């Protein structure tokens, strides 16, 4: 009974196996055969491991794809612009004197004809009085000569009658005739002096009016250059009192590079944003493109210095367009990020530009297939000739090769036609459908795992791996 209980205990409670214990069949063999079998098993394990290492293959690359989507595409010329006032006027003084009163401040809105400043007018008033007195003097002299003319005419008439009756001498008659002609000449001279004095009087009146400086346009005072009490001298230069600008309409001056100016024409749609509000887009139409760069306005000392400077610096041409600014958000000298729209596609099929493969010629004619070089020898004539692509046909072609993910998940080449290309996305006009996947690149499985884990190889710095 105890023996059975012992056997039962052995059956239900197995002894723990020793570490690295050999199979039971090995333990039943003699020690010499057992050792040989263990060596054979170890050798087979080493051979199998070596074979697996030798047959190891790198991870198959995984494709980076992008779907064909629908959207709007714009092809633009980008430029940097500066906001200027549509009209900027420097209001100066045409009369010399001290500024007695300045009626405007910075930021004031004025209408045409509003008083801006007054200059001391004592000198101008005195000049006006002198001109008036001189004119009155000449007119009085003419009145005297007019009376003398009448007397001379009567005297000449008497002498003429007396000469006919032989009651006077010829000399008396001729003297009366000369006196009449002299009086008439003096009157003509006085008439000329009167016109001269009237001109001087008008100049004096204008100079007096210049002492009241008024606004030439409707606008906003954007600068106050002079202040009350300052003495201005209009004889040497026209001193500026204030600057007025029309700000309800502003002009954007965009600098277009010489590489892009040939693409830009007046009338093209244009839009821009400002740094303070990059999400709001202002739209307008291009008014004009200057035929010469702004640097032409600066005088160059010599043609050689001008040519050397133009070769070492970039050349930009100013393109101007006007934008309504009723709320005054746009201010002078603000920076504008300008885009001139060359072409636009709406609701078009789009793919990334990087998905495009090589460009191919259209059609199946000789122009599309390319040109074949004549063989140089009989041996070369017997070899198959490779056709060189026709550069002219490629330049006119709008077809490209892309790789499209098929139903089996494998990429397959496909020929497509494209339209607009803005450098980031390209419009597909033929060859693809919405939702299809195009290959934009390949990423190996190891690189993908490293990128996901953000780890680097421990041998990276030594073996040329990525460093941090």
The 8 nearest C-alpha neighbors of each residue, nearest first, counted from 0:
[[1, 3, 2, 4, 5, 6, 7, 8],
 [0, 2, 4, 3, 5, 6, 7, 8],
 [1, 3, 5, 0, 4, 6, 7, 8],
 [4, 2, 6, 0, 5, 1, 7, 8],
 [3, 5, 1, 7, 2, 6, 8, 0],
 [6, 4, 2, 8, 3, 7, 1, 9],
 [5, 7, 3, 9, 8, 4, 2, 10],
 [8, 6, 4, 10, 5, 9, 3, 11],
 [7, 9, 5, 11, 6, 10, 12, 4],
 [8, 10, 6, 12, 7, 11, 13, 5],
 [9, 11, 7, 8, 12, 6, 13, 5],
 [12, 10, 8, 9, 13, 7, 6, 14],
 [11, 13, 9, 10, 8, 14, 7, 15],
 [14, 12, 9, 11, 15, 10, 8, 16],
 [13, 15, 16, 12, 9, 17, 11, 10],
 [16, 14, 13, 17, 12, 18, 20, 9],
 [17, 15, 14, 18, 20, 19, 13, 21],
 [16, 18, 20, 19, 15, 21, 14, 22],
 [19, 17, 20, 16, 21, 15, 22, 14],
 [18, 20, 17, 21, 16, 22, 37, 15],
 [21, 19, 17, 18, 16, 22, 23, 26],
 [22, 20, 25, 19, 23, 26, 24, 37],
 [21, 23, 25, 24, 26, 20, 27, 19],
 [24, 22, 26, 25, 27, 21, 20, 28],
 [25, 23, 27, 26, 22, 28, 21, 33],
 [24, 26, 28, 23, 22, 27, 33, 21],
 [27, 25, 23, 24, 28, 22, 21, 33],
 [26, 28, 24, 25, 23, 29, 33, 30],
 [29, 27, 25, 26, 33, 30, 32, 24],
 [30, 28, 32, 31, 33, 27, 26, 25],
 [29, 31, 33, 32, 34, 28, 26, 35],
 [32, 30, 34, 33, 29, 35, 28, 36],
 [33, 31, 35, 34, 30, 29, 36, 28],
 [32, 34, 30, 36, 31, 35, 25, 28],
 [35, 33, 37, 31, 36, 32, 30, 38],
 [34, 36, 32, 38, 37, 33, 39, 31],
 [37, 35, 39, 33, 38, 34, 40, 32],
 [38, 36, 40, 34, 39, 35, 41, 33],
 [37, 39, 41, 35, 36, 40, 42, 34],
 [38, 40, 36, 42, 37, 41, 43, 35],
 [41, 39, 37, 43, 42, 38, 36, 44],
 [42, 40, 44, 38, 39, 43, 37, 45],
 [41, 43, 39, 45, 44, 40, 38, 46],
 [42, 44, 46, 40, 45, 41, 47, 39],
 [45, 43, 41, 47, 42, 46, 48, 40],
 [44, 46, 42, 48, 43, 47, 49, 41],
 [45, 47, 43, 49, 48, 44, 50, 42],
 [48, 46, 50, 44, 49, 45, 43, 51],
 [49, 47, 51, 45, 50, 46, 44, 52],
 [50, 48, 52, 46, 51, 47, 53, 45],
 [49, 51, 53, 47, 52, 48, 54, 46],
 [50, 52, 48, 54, 49, 53, 55, 47],
 [53, 51, 49, 55, 50, 54, 48, 47],
 [54, 52, 50, 51, 55, 49, 56, 48],
 [53, 55, 51, 52, 50, 56, 49, 48],
 [54, 56, 52, 53, 51, 57, 50, 58],
 [57, 55, 54, 58, 59, 53, 52, 51],
 [58, 56, 59, 55, 445, 444, 60, 443],
 [59, 57, 444, 60, 56, 443, 445, 61],
 [58, 60, 57, 443, 61, 444, 56, 442],
 [61, 59, 443, 442, 444, 441, 58, 62],
 [60, 62, 442, 443, 441, 444, 59, 63],
 [63, 61, 441, 440, 64, 442, 438, 60],
 [62, 64, 440, 441, 439, 438, 442, 61],
 [65, 63, 438, 439, 437, 436, 62, 66],
 [64, 66, 436, 437, 438, 67, 439, 63],
 [67, 65, 436, 434, 435, 68, 437, 64],
 [66, 68, 433, 434, 350, 435, 349, 436],
 [69, 67, 349, 348, 433, 66, 434, 70],
 [70, 68, 348, 347, 346, 349, 433, 67],
 [69, 71, 346, 347, 345, 72, 68, 348],
 [72, 70, 345, 346, 344, 347, 73, 69],
 [71, 73, 344, 343, 345, 70, 74, 426],
 [74, 72, 343, 342, 75, 344, 421, 340],
 [73, 75, 421, 342, 341, 340, 343, 420],
 [76, 74, 340, 341, 339, 338, 73, 77],
 [75, 77, 339, 338, 340, 78, 259, 341],
 [78, 76, 338, 337, 75, 339, 79, 336],
 [79, 77, 337, 255, 254, 253, 338, 336],
 [80, 78, 336, 253, 337, 254, 335, 81],
 [79, 81, 253, 335, 252, 334, 254, 251],
 [80, 82, 334, 252, 332, 251, 333, 335],
 [81, 83, 251, 332, 333, 331, 250, 252],
 [84, 82, 331, 250, 251, 249, 332, 85],
 [83, 85, 249, 86, 250, 246, 87, 244],
 [84, 86, 249, 250, 248, 245, 83, 87],
 [85, 87, 84, 245, 244, 88, 246, 249],
 [88, 86, 244, 243, 84, 245, 85, 89],
 [89, 87, 243, 242, 90, 244, 86, 215],
 [88, 90, 242, 239, 91, 241, 243, 87],
 [89, 91, 241, 239, 242, 240, 88, 243],
 [92, 90, 239, 240, 238, 237, 89, 93],
 [91, 93, 94, 238, 237, 233, 239, 240],
 [92, 94, 233, 209, 237, 91, 95, 206],
 [95, 93, 233, 92, 209, 210, 206, 96],
 [96, 94, 232, 233, 231, 93, 234, 97],
 [95, 97, 230, 231, 119, 118, 94, 98],
 [96, 98, 230, 119, 118, 229, 228, 99],
 [99, 97, 118, 228, 227, 229, 100, 117],
 [98, 100, 118, 117, 119, 97, 227, 228],
 [101, 99, 117, 116, 98, 227, 102, 118],
 [102, 100, 116, 227, 103, 115, 117, 226],
 [101, 103, 115, 116, 100, 114, 104, 117],
 [104, 102, 115, 101, 107, 105, 220, 116],
 [105, 103, 107, 106, 220, 223, 102, 101],
 [104, 106, 220, 107, 221, 222, 223, 103],
 [105, 107, 220, 221, 219, 104, 108, 222],
 [108, 106, 220, 219, 105, 104, 109, 103],
 [107, 109, 219, 218, 220, 106, 110, 217],
 [110, 108, 218, 217, 219, 107, 113, 111],
 [111, 109, 217, 113, 112, 216, 218, 214],
 [110, 112, 216, 217, 214, 215, 113, 109],
 [111, 113, 214, 213, 110, 215, 114, 216],
 [114, 112, 213, 214, 110, 111, 115, 109],
 [115, 113, 213, 116, 212, 112, 214, 102],
 [114, 116, 102, 213, 212, 103, 101, 113],
 [117, 115, 101, 212, 100, 102, 114, 211],
 [116, 118, 211, 100, 210, 99, 98, 212],
 [119, 117, 98, 210, 99, 97, 96, 120],
 [118, 120, 97, 96, 99, 121, 98, 117],
 [119, 121, 123, 122, 118, 210, 124, 207],
 [122, 120, 124, 123, 119, 125, 126, 207],
 [123, 121, 125, 124, 120, 126, 119, 96],
 [122, 124, 207, 126, 120, 125, 121, 206],
 [123, 125, 127, 121, 126, 122, 120, 207],
 [126, 124, 128, 122, 127, 123, 129, 121],
 [127, 125, 123, 129, 124, 128, 203, 130],
 [126, 128, 203, 124, 130, 125, 129, 204],
 [127, 129, 125, 131, 130, 126, 132, 124],
 [130, 128, 132, 126, 131, 127, 133, 125],
 [131, 129, 200, 127, 133, 128, 132, 199],
 [130, 132, 128, 134, 129, 133, 200, 127],
 [133, 131, 135, 129, 134, 130, 136, 128],
 [134, 132, 136, 130, 135, 131, 129, 137],
 [133, 135, 196, 131, 137, 136, 132, 193],
 [134, 136, 138, 132, 133, 137, 139, 131],
 [137, 135, 133, 139, 134, 138, 132, 140],
 [138, 136, 140, 134, 139, 135, 193, 141],
 [137, 139, 141, 135, 140, 136, 134, 142],
 [140, 138, 142, 136, 141, 137, 135, 143],
 [141, 139, 137, 143, 142, 138, 144, 136],
 [140, 142, 144, 138, 139, 143, 189, 186],
 [141, 143, 145, 139, 140, 144, 138, 146],
 [144, 142, 140, 146, 145, 141, 147, 139],
 [143, 145, 147, 141, 146, 142, 148, 186],
 [144, 146, 142, 148, 143, 147, 141, 149],
 [147, 145, 143, 149, 148, 144, 142, 150],
 [148, 146, 144, 150, 149, 145, 151, 143],
 [149, 147, 145, 151, 146, 150, 182, 144],
 [148, 150, 152, 146, 147, 151, 153, 145],
 [151, 149, 147, 153, 148, 152, 154, 146],
 [152, 150, 179, 148, 154, 149, 153, 155],
 [151, 153, 149, 155, 150, 154, 179, 148],
 [154, 152, 156, 150, 155, 151, 157, 149],
 [155, 153, 151, 157, 156, 152, 175, 150],
 [154, 156, 175, 158, 152, 153, 157, 176],
 [155, 157, 153, 159, 154, 158, 152, 160],
 [158, 156, 160, 154, 159, 155, 161, 153],
 [159, 157, 161, 172, 155, 160, 156, 162],
 [158, 160, 156, 162, 157, 161, 155, 163],
 [161, 159, 163, 157, 162, 158, 164, 156],
 [160, 162, 166, 164, 158, 163, 167, 159],
 [163, 161, 165, 159, 167, 164, 160, 166],
 [162, 164, 160, 161, 165, 159, 166, 158],
 [165, 163, 161, 166, 162, 160, 167, 159],
 [164, 166, 162, 163, 167, 161, 168, 160],
 [167, 165, 161, 164, 162, 168, 163, 160],
 [168, 166, 162, 161, 165, 169, 171, 158],
 [167, 169, 170, 171, 172, 162, 166, 165],
 [168, 170, 172, 171, 173, 167, 162, 174],
 [171, 169, 173, 172, 168, 174, 167, 175],
 [172, 170, 174, 168, 169, 173, 175, 167],
 [171, 173, 158, 169, 175, 170, 174, 176],
 [172, 174, 176, 170, 175, 171, 177, 169],
 [175, 173, 171, 177, 176, 172, 170, 178],
 [174, 176, 155, 178, 172, 173, 177, 154],
 [175, 177, 173, 179, 174, 178, 155, 172],
 [178, 176, 180, 174, 179, 175, 181, 173],
 [179, 177, 181, 175, 176, 180, 174, 182],
 [178, 180, 151, 176, 182, 177, 181, 152],
 [179, 181, 177, 183, 182, 178, 184, 176],
 [182, 180, 184, 178, 183, 179, 177, 185],
 [183, 181, 185, 179, 184, 148, 180, 178],
 [182, 184, 186, 180, 181, 185, 179, 187],
 [185, 183, 181, 187, 186, 182, 180, 188],
 [186, 184, 188, 182, 187, 183, 189, 181],
 [185, 187, 189, 183, 184, 188, 141, 144],
 [186, 188, 190, 184, 185, 189, 191, 183],
 [189, 187, 185, 191, 190, 186, 184, 192],
 [188, 190, 192, 186, 191, 187, 141, 193],
 [191, 189, 187, 193, 188, 192, 186, 194],
 [190, 192, 188, 194, 189, 193, 195, 187],
 [193, 191, 195, 189, 194, 190, 196, 188],
 [192, 194, 190, 196, 195, 191, 137, 197],
 [195, 193, 197, 191, 192, 196, 198, 190],
 [196, 194, 192, 198, 193, 197, 191, 199],
 [195, 197, 199, 193, 134, 198, 194, 200],
 [196, 198, 200, 194, 195, 199, 193, 201],
 [199, 197, 201, 195, 200, 196, 202, 194],
 [200, 198, 196, 202, 201, 197, 130, 203],
 [199, 201, 130, 197, 203, 198, 202, 196],
 [202, 200, 204, 198, 199, 203, 205, 197],
 [203, 201, 205, 199, 204, 200, 206, 198],
 [202, 204, 127, 200, 206, 201, 205, 126],
 [203, 205, 201, 207, 202, 206, 127, 200],
 [206, 204, 208, 202, 207, 203, 201, 209],
 [207, 205, 209, 203, 208, 204, 123, 202],
 [206, 208, 123, 204, 205, 209, 210, 203],
 [207, 209, 205, 210, 206, 211, 204, 212],
 [210, 208, 206, 211, 207, 94, 93, 212],
 [209, 211, 118, 208, 117, 207, 94, 120],
 [212, 210, 117, 209, 208, 116, 213, 118],
 [211, 213, 116, 115, 114, 210, 117, 209],
 [212, 214, 114, 112, 115, 113, 211, 215],
 [213, 215, 111, 112, 113, 216, 115, 114],
 [214, 216, 111, 112, 213, 217, 90, 88],
 [217, 215, 111, 214, 218, 110, 112, 243],
 [216, 218, 110, 111, 109, 245, 215, 214],
 [219, 217, 245, 244, 243, 109, 108, 216],
 [218, 220, 108, 244, 243, 107, 221, 106],
 [219, 221, 243, 106, 105, 107, 222, 242],
 [222, 220, 242, 243, 106, 219, 105, 244],
 [223, 221, 242, 241, 220, 105, 224, 243],
 [224, 222, 241, 225, 105, 240, 242, 104],
 [223, 225, 240, 241, 222, 239, 226, 242],
 [226, 224, 240, 223, 229, 241, 227, 239],
 [227, 225, 229, 228, 224, 101, 98, 223],
 [226, 228, 98, 229, 100, 101, 99, 225],
 [229, 227, 98, 97, 99, 226, 230, 100],
 [228, 230, 98, 97, 227, 226, 231, 225],
 [231, 229, 97, 96, 98, 228, 232, 95],
 [230, 232, 95, 96, 97, 233, 229, 238],
 [231, 233, 95, 234, 235, 96, 230, 236],
 [232, 234, 95, 237, 236, 93, 94, 235],
 [235, 233, 232, 236, 95, 237, 94, 93],
 [234, 236, 233, 232, 237, 238, 231, 95],
 [237, 235, 233, 234, 238, 232, 93, 92],
 [236, 238, 233, 91, 92, 93, 239, 235],
 [239, 237, 91, 92, 236, 240, 233, 231],
 [240, 238, 91, 90, 241, 89, 224, 237],
 [239, 241, 225, 91, 224, 90, 223, 238],
 [242, 240, 223, 90, 224, 222, 239, 89],
 [241, 243, 89, 222, 90, 88, 221, 220],
 [244, 242, 220, 88, 219, 218, 87, 221],
 [245, 243, 87, 218, 219, 86, 246, 84],
 [244, 246, 218, 86, 247, 85, 84, 219],
 [247, 245, 248, 249, 84, 244, 327, 324],
 [248, 246, 324, 325, 245, 323, 327, 249],
 [247, 249, 323, 246, 324, 85, 322, 245],
 [250, 248, 85, 84, 322, 321, 246, 83],
 [249, 251, 321, 85, 83, 320, 84, 82],
 [252, 250, 82, 320, 81, 319, 83, 253],
 [251, 253, 319, 80, 81, 318, 317, 82],
 [254, 80, 252, 318, 317, 79, 251, 78],
 [253, 255, 317, 316, 315, 78, 79, 80],
 [256, 254, 316, 315, 260, 78, 317, 253],
 [257, 255, 315, 258, 259, 260, 314, 316],
 [256, 258, 260, 259, 315, 314, 255, 316],
 [257, 259, 256, 260, 261, 255, 262, 314],
 [260, 258, 256, 261, 257, 262, 255, 76],
 [259, 261, 263, 257, 262, 255, 258, 256],
 [262, 260, 259, 263, 258, 257, 264, 256],
 [263, 261, 260, 259, 264, 341, 76, 258],
 [262, 264, 260, 261, 259, 265, 267, 341],
 [263, 265, 267, 266, 262, 288, 285, 287],
 [266, 264, 285, 287, 286, 267, 288, 263],
 [265, 267, 285, 284, 286, 264, 268, 287],
 [266, 268, 285, 284, 265, 264, 269, 340],
 [269, 267, 284, 340, 283, 285, 339, 266],
 [268, 270, 339, 283, 284, 340, 338, 282],
 [269, 271, 282, 281, 338, 337, 283, 280],
 [270, 272, 337, 336, 281, 280, 335, 338],
 [273, 271, 280, 277, 336, 335, 279, 281],
 [274, 272, 335, 277, 275, 276, 334, 336],
 [273, 275, 277, 276, 272, 334, 335, 336],
 [274, 276, 273, 277, 272, 278, 333, 334],
 [277, 275, 273, 278, 274, 279, 272, 280],
 [276, 278, 272, 273, 274, 279, 275, 280],
 [277, 279, 276, 280, 272, 273, 275, 274],
 [280, 278, 277, 276, 272, 281, 273, 271],
 [279, 281, 272, 271, 270, 282, 278, 277],
 [282, 280, 270, 271, 272, 279, 283, 322],
 [281, 283, 270, 269, 280, 271, 284, 268],
 [282, 284, 269, 270, 268, 322, 285, 321],
 [285, 283, 268, 269, 266, 267, 286, 320],
 [284, 286, 320, 266, 265, 267, 287, 319],
 [287, 285, 320, 265, 319, 266, 284, 288],
 [286, 288, 265, 319, 318, 285, 289, 320],
 [289, 287, 318, 317, 290, 319, 265, 264],
 [288, 290, 291, 317, 316, 318, 287, 292],
 [289, 291, 288, 292, 316, 317, 287, 318],
 [292, 290, 289, 316, 293, 295, 317, 294],
 [293, 291, 316, 294, 315, 295, 317, 314],
 [292, 294, 295, 296, 291, 316, 317, 315],
 [295, 293, 296, 292, 297, 291, 314, 298],
 [294, 296, 293, 297, 292, 291, 298, 299],
 [295, 297, 294, 293, 298, 292, 299, 291],
 [298, 296, 295, 294, 299, 293, 300, 305],
 [297, 299, 296, 300, 295, 294, 301, 305],
 [300, 298, 301, 305, 297, 302, 304, 295],
 [299, 301, 298, 302, 304, 305, 303, 297],
 [302, 300, 303, 304, 299, 305, 306, 298],
 [301, 303, 305, 304, 306, 299, 300, 307],
 [304, 302, 306, 305, 301, 307, 308, 300],
 [303, 305, 307, 301, 306, 302, 308, 300],
 [304, 306, 302, 308, 303, 307, 299, 309],
 [307, 305, 309, 303, 308, 304, 302, 310],
 [306, 308, 304, 310, 305, 309, 303, 311],
 [307, 309, 305, 311, 310, 306, 304, 312],
 [310, 308, 306, 312, 307, 311, 305, 313],
 [309, 311, 307, 308, 312, 306, 313, 305],
 [310, 312, 308, 309, 307, 313, 306, 314],
 [313, 311, 309, 310, 308, 314, 307, 315],
 [312, 314, 315, 311, 309, 256, 310, 257],
 [313, 315, 257, 256, 312, 292, 316, 309],
 [316, 314, 256, 255, 254, 257, 292, 313],
 [317, 315, 292, 255, 254, 289, 256, 291],
 [316, 318, 254, 253, 289, 252, 288, 255],
 [317, 319, 288, 253, 287, 252, 289, 254],
 [320, 318, 252, 287, 286, 251, 285, 253],
 [319, 321, 286, 285, 251, 250, 284, 322],
 [320, 322, 250, 249, 251, 248, 283, 323],
 [323, 321, 249, 248, 283, 324, 250, 320],
 [322, 324, 248, 325, 247, 249, 321, 246],
 [323, 325, 247, 248, 327, 326, 322, 329],
 [324, 326, 247, 327, 323, 248, 328, 246],
 [327, 325, 328, 324, 247, 329, 323, 246],
 [328, 326, 324, 329, 325, 247, 246, 330],
 [329, 327, 326, 330, 324, 325, 246, 247],
 [328, 330, 327, 324, 331, 333, 82, 249],
 [331, 329, 333, 328, 332, 82, 327, 83],
 [330, 332, 83, 82, 333, 84, 329, 81],
 [333, 331, 82, 81, 83, 334, 330, 84],
 [334, 332, 82, 331, 81, 330, 335, 329],
 [335, 333, 81, 80, 273, 332, 82, 336],
 [334, 336, 80, 273, 272, 81, 337, 79],
 [335, 337, 79, 271, 272, 80, 78, 273],
 [338, 336, 271, 78, 77, 79, 335, 270],
 [339, 337, 77, 76, 270, 269, 75, 271],
 [338, 340, 269, 76, 75, 341, 268, 77],
 [341, 339, 75, 268, 342, 269, 74, 338],
 [340, 342, 75, 74, 339, 76, 343, 267],
 [343, 341, 74, 340, 73, 344, 75, 419],
 [342, 344, 73, 72, 74, 345, 341, 340],
 [345, 343, 72, 71, 347, 73, 346, 342],
 [344, 346, 71, 347, 70, 72, 343, 73],
 [347, 345, 70, 71, 69, 344, 348, 72],
 [346, 348, 69, 345, 70, 71, 349, 344],
 [349, 347, 69, 427, 68, 426, 67, 70],
 [348, 350, 426, 68, 425, 67, 69, 427],
 [349, 351, 67, 424, 425, 352, 68, 426],
 [352, 350, 424, 353, 354, 423, 425, 349],
 [351, 353, 424, 354, 423, 425, 355, 422],
 [354, 352, 351, 355, 439, 423, 356, 440],
 [355, 353, 439, 352, 351, 438, 401, 356],
 [356, 354, 401, 353, 352, 399, 400, 357],
 [355, 357, 400, 401, 399, 354, 358, 402],
 [358, 356, 400, 399, 359, 355, 401, 398],
 [357, 359, 399, 398, 400, 356, 393, 360],
 [360, 358, 399, 398, 393, 357, 361, 396],
 [359, 361, 367, 393, 396, 392, 398, 362],
 [362, 360, 367, 396, 359, 398, 363, 392],
 [363, 361, 367, 364, 360, 366, 368, 365],
 [362, 364, 367, 368, 365, 361, 366, 360],
 [365, 363, 367, 366, 362, 368, 369, 361],
 [364, 366, 368, 367, 369, 370, 363, 389],
 [367, 365, 364, 369, 368, 392, 389, 370],
 [366, 368, 360, 364, 365, 369, 363, 362],
 [369, 367, 365, 366, 364, 363, 388, 370],
 [368, 370, 388, 389, 387, 366, 367, 386],
 [369, 371, 387, 386, 389, 372, 388, 365],
 [370, 372, 386, 387, 373, 369, 385, 384],
 [373, 371, 374, 370, 386, 384, 387, 385],
 [372, 374, 375, 371, 380, 384, 376, 379],
 [375, 373, 380, 376, 379, 372, 377, 384],
 [374, 376, 379, 373, 377, 380, 378, 372],
 [377, 375, 379, 378, 374, 380, 381, 373],
 [378, 376, 380, 379, 381, 375, 374, 382],
 [379, 377, 381, 380, 376, 382, 375, 374],
 [378, 380, 376, 382, 377, 381, 374, 375],
 [381, 379, 377, 374, 378, 382, 376, 375],
 [380, 382, 378, 379, 377, 383, 384, 374],
 [381, 383, 379, 380, 384, 378, 377, 374],
 [384, 382, 381, 385, 380, 379, 386, 374],
 [383, 385, 382, 386, 371, 372, 380, 379],
 [386, 384, 387, 383, 371, 372, 370, 369],
 [385, 387, 371, 369, 370, 384, 388, 368],
 [386, 388, 369, 370, 385, 371, 389, 372],
 [389, 387, 369, 390, 386, 370, 368, 393],
 [388, 390, 369, 392, 391, 366, 393, 370],
 [389, 391, 393, 392, 388, 394, 369, 395],
 [392, 390, 394, 393, 389, 395, 366, 396],
 [393, 391, 395, 389, 394, 390, 360, 366],
 [394, 392, 360, 396, 390, 391, 395, 389],
 [393, 395, 391, 392, 396, 390, 397, 360],
 [396, 394, 392, 393, 391, 397, 360, 361],
 [395, 397, 393, 360, 398, 394, 361, 392],
 [396, 398, 416, 417, 395, 399, 418, 358],
 [399, 397, 416, 415, 396, 359, 358, 417],
 [400, 398, 358, 415, 359, 414, 357, 356],
 [399, 401, 414, 356, 413, 357, 415, 355],
 [402, 400, 356, 355, 413, 412, 354, 403],
 [401, 403, 412, 411, 438, 410, 437, 413],
 [404, 402, 437, 410, 411, 436, 438, 405],
 [403, 405, 410, 409, 436, 408, 437, 411],
 [406, 404, 408, 407, 409, 410, 403, 411],
 [405, 407, 408, 404, 409, 410, 403, 411],
 [408, 406, 405, 409, 404, 410, 411, 403],
 [409, 407, 405, 406, 404, 410, 403, 411],
 [408, 410, 405, 404, 407, 411, 406, 403],
 [411, 409, 404, 403, 402, 405, 408, 412],
 [410, 412, 402, 403, 404, 405, 409, 413],
 [413, 411, 402, 401, 403, 400, 410, 414],
 [412, 414, 401, 400, 402, 415, 411, 403],
 [413, 415, 400, 399, 401, 430, 398, 412],
 [416, 414, 430, 398, 399, 429, 400, 413],
 [417, 415, 398, 429, 397, 428, 427, 399],
 [416, 418, 427, 428, 426, 397, 398, 415],
 [417, 419, 426, 427, 428, 420, 425, 416],
 [420, 418, 426, 425, 421, 74, 417, 72],
 [419, 421, 425, 422, 424, 426, 418, 74],
 [422, 420, 74, 423, 424, 425, 419, 73],
 [421, 423, 420, 424, 352, 425, 351, 74],
 [424, 422, 352, 421, 351, 425, 420, 353],
 [425, 423, 351, 352, 350, 422, 421, 420],
 [424, 426, 420, 352, 349, 350, 419, 351],
 [425, 427, 349, 418, 419, 417, 348, 347],
 [428, 426, 417, 348, 429, 349, 416, 418],
 [429, 427, 417, 416, 418, 426, 430, 348],
 [428, 430, 416, 415, 427, 431, 417, 432],
 [429, 431, 415, 414, 416, 432, 428, 413],
 [432, 430, 429, 433, 415, 427, 435, 67],
 [433, 431, 435, 434, 67, 430, 348, 429],
 [432, 434, 67, 68, 435, 348, 431, 69],
 [433, 435, 67, 66, 432, 68, 436, 431],
 [434, 436, 67, 66, 433, 432, 437, 431],
 [437, 435, 66, 65, 404, 403, 64, 67],
 [436, 438, 403, 64, 65, 402, 404, 66],
 [437, 439, 64, 402, 440, 63, 354, 403],
 [438, 440, 354, 64, 63, 353, 437, 65],
 [441, 439, 63, 438, 62, 442, 64, 354],
 [440, 442, 62, 63, 61, 60, 443, 439],
 [441, 443, 61, 60, 62, 447, 446, 444],
 [444, 442, 60, 446, 445, 61, 447, 59],
 [443, 445, 447, 446, 58, 60, 448, 61],
 [446, 444, 448, 447, 443, 449, 58, 442],
 [447, 445, 449, 443, 448, 444, 450, 442],
 [446, 448, 444, 450, 445, 449, 443, 451],
 [449, 447, 451, 445, 450, 446, 452, 444],
 [450, 448, 446, 452, 451, 447, 453, 454],
 [449, 451, 447, 453, 448, 452, 446, 454],
 [450, 452, 448, 449, 453, 447, 454, 446],
 [453, 451, 449, 454, 450, 448, 447, 455],
 [452, 454, 450, 449, 451, 455, 448, 447],
 [455, 453, 452, 449, 456, 450, 451, 448],
 [456, 454, 457, 459, 449, 465, 453, 464],
 [455, 457, 459, 458, 454, 464, 465, 460],
 [458, 456, 459, 455, 460, 461, 464, 454],
 [457, 459, 456, 461, 462, 460, 464, 463],
 [464, 458, 460, 456, 462, 461, 457, 463],
 [461, 459, 464, 463, 462, 458, 466, 465],
 [460, 462, 458, 459, 463, 464, 457, 456],
 [463, 461, 459, 458, 464, 460, 456, 465],
 [462, 464, 460, 459, 461, 465, 458, 466],
 [459, 463, 465, 460, 462, 466, 456, 458],
 [466, 464, 459, 463, 467, 455, 460, 456],
 [465, 467, 460, 464, 459, 455, 463, 456],
 [466, 465, 460, 455, 464, 459, 454, 453]]
